[in-house]
Amino acid sequence: MTSLDDDIDNLTRIPLFAIFEPGALRMLAFSSETRLLRAGDALFRRGEESDCGYILTMGAIALLTHDDGRSPAHVLRPWALIGEIALVTPSLRPVTARALEPSTVLRISRALFHQILEQHPSTAARARDFFRERLVDFSRNAAAGLGVKH
């Protein structure tokens, strides 16, 4: 069993949470819900509405673009953030996430994420900049993929 301080240290391995203030990290670690998954369990399915993000703390999660279970698009290992956009805004899940082995995740509800940002304005400003940079990078990469020059 890990301590709360160990969990907080591990959270800083995730780029979004590395910019959080210590109090915000403590609130996140303390208030997140732990979910245990068996091998084969779906964390969520493609097309479902999202209301939370997850942090994989143990095991392996496959992201599947097709529900046939073959050839995962990506395999995630511990201390990966799954569904970061769902922390900010409602959206539909673009993939199915399925446990490849017994796994543990922390569930972060959108309401908890917003509460943390409201109570920690410096963290909120950093998170805003983080998501802005991600959106700019995404737009730049999408334009480059289409052959558009800036």
Secondary structure, DSSP 8 states (H G I E B T S, - for coil): ---HHHHHHHHTTSHHHHTS-HHHHHHHHHHSEEEEE-TT-EEE-TT-B--EEEEEEES-EEEESSTT--S-SEEE-SSEEE-GGGGTS--B-SSEEEESSSEEEEEEEHHHHHHHHHH-HHHHHHHHHHHHHHHHHHHHHHHHHTT---
